[in-house]
Amino acid sequence: MKKIFTVACIATMTILTTQLLAQSQEEMKKWMDYMTPGEMHKALAKSNGKWSEDITMWMAPGAPPATNTATCENEMLLDGRFQHSKHTGTFNGMPFEGHGLVGYDNARKVFQSTWVDNMGTGIMNMEGTYDEATKTLTLKGKSTDPATGNILDVRQTVKFIDDNNQLMEMFTMQNGQEFKSLEIKLTRQM
């Protein structure tokens, strides 16, 4: 009886160990897939380099636009996992600097974006998807209205016109209505 019990315990331990190893190998593969840059990361990397920006901004629906120019430099970080963008220029005579970080989450199949600049103290986070047919990345998130302290819904689109031209548009919800608050035409510097 003791021998049968011992054999049964060894068989059970062997089965459990095999299942644990199989589960660990499956989990390890998922982790490796999650951490390995893929096609979407390669697509982001195509925007690396220096860009000129022609900026048009609207402070409210129907308000006259303000125009400006700036520059942007994109580079991939952490072995091609994330793209960092540094934007510099002036706004109303003051120096402007903004930083964006964009990545693609392999597990959730979404792009994620974070934005900070020296014109505020908040962090804007957005996420969304890429439409291959229109070559457009659409991100949605939240931003702070500095005048009221309220949280606003925002939507950003980036249309990849060709390898040297992009169009970024930002839409803001105000009083239940979405309006175009920002447009940036990006041209690669040669």
VENHU-V983121 format. One record per pair of residues at least 6 apart in sequence whose ideal C-beta (glycine too) atoms are under 7 Angstrom apart, sorted by the first residue. I is the first residue (numbers start at 1). GAP is how many residues later the second one is. Records with the same first field share a line. If there is no record, write none. Layout:
# VENHU-V983121
I->GAP / GAP
This chain:
# VENHU-V983121
33->73
34->72 / 73
37->42 / 43 / 44
38->68
40->64 / 90
41->39 / 40 / 63
44->32 / 39 / 58 / 60
45->31 / 35
46->117
47->27 / 36
48->26 / 27 / 28
49->25 / 139
50->21 / 23 / 139
51->20 / 21 / 135 / 136 / 137 / 138
52->17 / 19 / 135 / 137
53->16 / 17 / 18 / 19 / 131 / 133
54->15 / 131
55->12 / 13 / 14 / 15 / 129
56->9 / 11 / 127
57->8 / 9 / 124 / 125
58->7 / 121 / 122 / 123
60->114
61->113 / 116 / 118
68->21 / 22 / 23
69->20
70->17 / 18 / 19 / 26
71->17 / 18
72->13 / 15 / 114
73->13
74->9 / 11
75->9
76->7
77->7
81->22
82->19 / 20 / 21
83->19
84->15 / 17
85->14 / 15
86->13
87->10 / 11
88->8 / 9
89->7
90->6
91->28
96->21 / 22 / 23
97->20 / 21
98->17 / 18 / 19
99->17
100->13 / 14 / 15
101->13
102->9 / 11
103->9
104->7
105->7
110->17 / 18 / 19
111->16 / 17 / 18 / 19 / 26 / 28
112->15
113->13 / 14 / 26
114->9 / 11
115->9
116->7
120->26
122->22
124->17 / 19 / 30
125->16 / 17
126->13 / 14 / 15 / 28 / 30
127->12 / 14
128->9 / 10 / 11 / 12
129->9
130->7
131->7
135->24 / 25
136->21 / 22 / 23
137->20 / 21
138->17 / 19
139->17
140->15
141->13
142->9 / 10 / 11 / 12
143->9 / 11
144->7
145->7
152->20 / 21 / 22
153->20
154->16 / 17 / 18
155->16
156->12 / 14
157->12
158->8 / 10
159->7 / 8
160->6
161->6
164->23 / 24
165->21 / 22
166->20
167->18
168->16 / 18
169->11 / 13 / 14
170->11 / 12
171->7 / 8 / 9 / 10
172->7 / 9
